[in-house]
Amino acid sequence: MSSHKSKKRKPNEDSNRDREATVDTSKPSAVFVPKEGRSHTLSIALPGSIIANAITPEQKTSLAGQIARACAVFCVDEVVVFNDGQAPTRPPEQDGYTAFADPNYFLFHVLSYLETPPHLRRALFPMHPDLKLAGSLPSLDMPHHLRSDEWCRYREAVAVRQATDDQGVPGTLLDCGISSNRVFVPVPLEERTRTTVRMPEQGLKSGNIKGSLACEAISPETPREEGGYYWGYSVRQASSLSTVLTESPYDGGYDVSIGTSERGQPAQSLLVPGMAGYIAPTWNHLLVVFGGVAGLEAAFAADADLQRAGVPEVKELFDTWVNLVPTQGSRTIRTEEAVWIGLTTLGIAMEARIRAR
């Protein structure tokens, strides 16, 4: 019977292994660090018809998750899901599932759910078949997805019930995800209303109402504009390609809009001063629009308002018309791939805009 003999180790092998064993990989190595306030925004728009191109419920949910991850990684402030006319809609299935019946709403629904901090989801999103598989998606882990033991000057909260403070001032008790405390704001709010709050100084307990913290209800834009935080993305639906532009939530609309197509000019032209399409770092609200399987040309052809207005071709809608991958090897670039590629390319423009403020 042969005996097993262990191999001899090099003198420093044990010490190297011990050193590696002390490395803690359980926590993320990159943490968002806010700087000065930011007034400019980045928006993307894409058609919900990309969901119809996926076959199974698992694939449809995974596709929505890929879009959400890209938005979180690249600090997208707004996502517009528009109807490009390429996926006919019908009433939801008997159990309410919409991915096969209305892919535009399904994408809107899942993106909204994933952006919401986990501690608010149960209150804001009743159980729904659209969200049945969302729990299997990778976490977005954005700055406003705070753990119960993390402190931040801002938090997202949900109204629990109306109450009055010790001075008799009417207001609302909210759950902001801190396990030991609820917060009070001197504003009457309807139950299950999502609210952004400014927290008191860390450890300050004044103004308590049965253990609650006295806070201030603020605009959802305040953490970005005042504190420089990336505070997630808003989601809106648009009935057509044209309403992506005309229903902008920003005063004056988007001052720079970029359309994407394989028939556009190379995207690198956006980054080089002097080239056609160059984006000077002076914009306030930047919009990037992605097409579906048939491209933005199909969305343009299906938009009755644009046809009646006599717009000659789709590229006339945008300030810049670009090709994200001029040397593509595959016959097609999928929309979810185009979103990652486009936002990666625009990263340089985003950095330039931040430096210029």
N, C-alpha and C positions, 0 to 999 in steps of 0.2 A: 504494500500500500504506500503510495507516494505521499510524501509530506509536502504541505504548501509552505513555501518560503516567500515572505514579503520582499519586495524590491527595496534596495537601499535608496534612501532619499539624499538629495544634495543637502549640504549643511544648512543652507538658508531656506530650504523649502518649507519647513514647519513654520518659521517666523513669517514667511510671505503669506501662508494660508491663514495664520492667526490675524495678520493685518487685514486681509481681505474679509475675514469673518466679522470684523468690527465695523465695516461699512454698512450704514443703514440705508437700504434701498426702498424702504416702505413708504417714504414720503417723497412727493414730487420735488425735483431739483430746480424747477423753474416756477417762480411765484410772481404774479402780476404786481408790479410796484407802481403806484400812481405817481405822476409828476404834477405839473401844473394843469389847471383846468383846460378843457378842450371844447371848443364850440363847433368845430367842423365834424361832419358825419360821413360815413360810408354806407351806401345802400346797394343791395343787389336785387334783381328781379329775375324770375325764372318761371316757366309755365308748369302748372300742375299736371299737364299731360305726360310728363316724364314718369309719373307713377303708373299710368296706364300701360307703359311699355314694360314694366316689371310684371312677372307672371304670378307668383305666389304671394300670399299675405306676408310671409317672412321677407321676401325680396322687396316688397313695397315699403315695409317698415324700415328695413335696412337702408334703402335709398334715402328716405327722409332723414335717417340718422347721419348719413354721410354729409348731407347738406348742412345739417345743424352743427356737426363737428367743424366743418370748414368755416362757418360763420363765427363760431366761438374762438377758433385758433387765430383768425385774422381780424378779430374785433369789429365785425360787421354790426352796424347800429340798427339797420332796418332790412327786413326781407319782404319783398312783394311777390306774392304768388298770383300770376295772372292767367286768364283763360285765353289760350292761343287758338281755340276753335278746332283743335285736333283730337279731342276726346269728348264725344257726346256724353251728356250727363242725363241721369234719370233719378227717380226717388231712391233713397237708401234701401238696402236689403231689409228683410223683415226684422232682423235683430239690431238694425241701425248702422251696420258697417258700411262705410262710404268709399272705400278704396277702389272698388269696381264700378260704383255708380257715379261718384263725383270726385275724381282724383284731385281736383283743385282744393276742395274743402279738406280732404284727407291730409294733404301735405300741410295745409294751414293748421289743421288741428294738431298734428304730431309735432310740428315745429314749435307751436305755442306751448305745448305741454313740456317739451324738452328744455325750453328756455326758462321755465318757471322753477324757482328754487324748490328742492325736494320737500322741504317742510310745509310748503303751501299747496302742493299738488292735490292732496286728499280733499282739502276744502274747496279748491277752485275747479277741479276736474272730477265730476262724478264718474263712476265706472262706465266705460264705453268700449265697444268692440274695436274701435279704431286704435285704442291705446293698449290693447291686450298684450301686444308683443313689445311695447316701448320699453318695458323694464329690462329687456335683454340688451338694449343698445348701450354703447360706451357712454359714460358720464361726460357732460360738457364741462363741469368743474370750473365754472366762470367765477369771477371775483364776488358776485352777489350770491353765489351758492355757498353760503357760510355754514360752517359747523357750529354746533351749539356752544362750544367752548371758545370760539374765535371772536375777537372783538374788532369791530369796524365802526367808523363814525356814521355809516349809513347801513340800513337793512331794509329788506323787503318784508312786509307784514300783511296779514289778512285780518279783517275786522271780525271779532268774536261776538261782541254785544255792546250796546250803548250803555254808558254809565256816567256818573258824576264824580268829580274829584272831591278832596276833603274840604274845598272851599265852595262846593256846590256848582262848580262850572261843568256844564254838560259836555260830553265827549264820547270817546269810544275806546274800549279795551281791544288790543290787537295781539295776535300771536306772531312774534318775529323770529321764532326758532330758538330762543334762549330757554333752556330747559327749566331754569329756576325762576324766570320772570316773564310776565306779560308787560306790554307797554301801553301807556295811555296817551292819547292825543286829544286836545280840546276841540275836536271837530266831530259832529255827529255823522257817522257813516253807516251805510246799510251793511247788514251782515254779509260776510264773504266778499267784501270789497278789497281788492289788492291795493296796497298803499306803500309808498316809499317813505321811510321815516329817517330823521336825523336823530341819532342817539345822543344822550348826555355824555359828558366826559367820563372816561372809563372809571368805573367804581363809584360814580356819583349816585346816591340813592334818594336824593331829595324829591319831593313831589310824589311819593309813593301812594298808591291806592291798593291796599291789601297786598303789598309786595310788588306792585307794578312800577315801572320806570316812566317818568314823565318825558315824553318825546315830542318832536315836531313833525307834522305831516308836510312833505315837500313834493316838488315835481319829480317825476321819474328821470328827468334830464339833469337834475341837480348834481348827482354824484359824478357825472361826466363833466359838466360845465364848471362846477365849483371845485371838485376834488381830483379831477383827472382820472377817475376810475373808468374802466370798461364795464358797463353795467348791463350787459346783455343786449339782445335785439328785440325790436318790436316786429310784429307780423301783421300785414294787411293783405286783403284780397283785392284784386283788380279784375273787372269784368272783361277787359280787353287790353291789348298792347298800348293803345293810346291813353287809357286811363291810368296806366302806370305813371305816366308823365303829368297828366292834368290833375290828378288827385294827390299830389305830393303833400305831405303833412307840414312841410317847411314853408315859411313865408318866402314868397318869390320862387318857390319850386327848387329844382335841382339846377345849380349853375353850371355843372359839367355832366354830360351824359355820354356813356360809351356803349355802343352796340357791338356785338361780337358775331363774326361770320368768317367762314373760310375764304370768302371773297373780299375781306377787308385788307388793309395794309398791315404789315408786321407790327405786332404789339410793342416791340422795342421802341418804335417811333414815339410812343407816349412819354418816354423817359429822356429823350435826347433833345436839348434845346436847339431850336432852329429847324427841326424836322416837322413836317406836316403832322398835326395831331398831338404835338407836344403839350403836356399838361403842366402849366406853370403852377407852382405851389402856393397859389393864392385863393383857391376854391374854398367854398364853405360846405357845399352838399354835393357829393360825388355819387353818381348812379352808374352801375354796370349792369347791363341787361343781357341775359343768356337766352338762347333759343332752345327749343325742344328737338325732337328727332328730326323734324323737317326744317328746322332753322327759323330764324326770325322772319324770313321771307314769307313763310306760311302763315305766321301770326298776323303779318301785315295784310296779306290777301284776305284773311277772315275778318278783318276789322272794318265793319261797315262805315264807321265814322270817318276813318282815314280815306276810304274809297270815295265817300261823298265829298270830302274836303279837297279831293284832287291831288293828294300828295303823290308825286311821281314814283318814288321808290322808298323802301324802308330805311335806307341809310340816311335819307334826308331828315329823319326824326332825331338824329343824334349829332352831337358835336364831333364825335370821332367814331370811325367804323374800322374795327381792327380784327385781325386774324391772330388768335392766341398761339397757334402752333403752325407757322408757315411751312415747316419741314416735316409735317406729320407722316408717319409710316402707315398707320391704320387708315382705312377708308373713312372712318368716322371718329369724332371725339364726342364721347357721351357727355351729357350736361353736367353730371356730377363730377366728371373729370375736368371739364372746362371751368367749373367754379374754383376748384383747387388750383388749376394752372393760372387762371386769370388773377386770383387774389395773390398768388405768389409773385406773379409779374408786377402787380401794382404795389407790392410791398415797398419798393424803392420810392414810388411816388408818395406813398403814405408817410414814409420816414421824412421825405423832403418837406412835406406839408407840416409835420410836427416841428421840424427844426425852424421853419419859417415863421412860426407864430410869435 
